[in-house]
Amino acid sequence: MHIGQNVRIIAVPDSVVDEPGFLTRSILIQCIGKVFPIMGFQGELLAIDVGEILGKASYLETIYVEPACVERVSGN
């Protein structure tokens, strides 16, 4: 996988939980089935900008996703 490649969120790990101020699990659940470009990496995690899920500019909210939780979208 590489920066700019589109991926579809297909799963949320059981270990991901919501915490005060960081609703990572809730956001990921809303992202299931949607396609996003990879914006970068943090270790093995993929950085995905998901601000539009919350009605914001895409770059205002970034989540980090395990590669096992996405599928590549063909064409890029």
Sequence and secondary structure as in RCSB ss.txt:
>XXXX:A:sequence
MHIGQNVRIIAVPDSVVDEPGFLTRSILIQCIGKVFPIMGFQGELLAIDVGEILGKASYLETIYVEPACVERVSG
N
>XXXX:A:secstr
  TT EEEE    TT   BTTB HHHHHHHHTT EEEEEEEETTEEEEE GGGGTS GGG EEEE GGGEEE TT
 
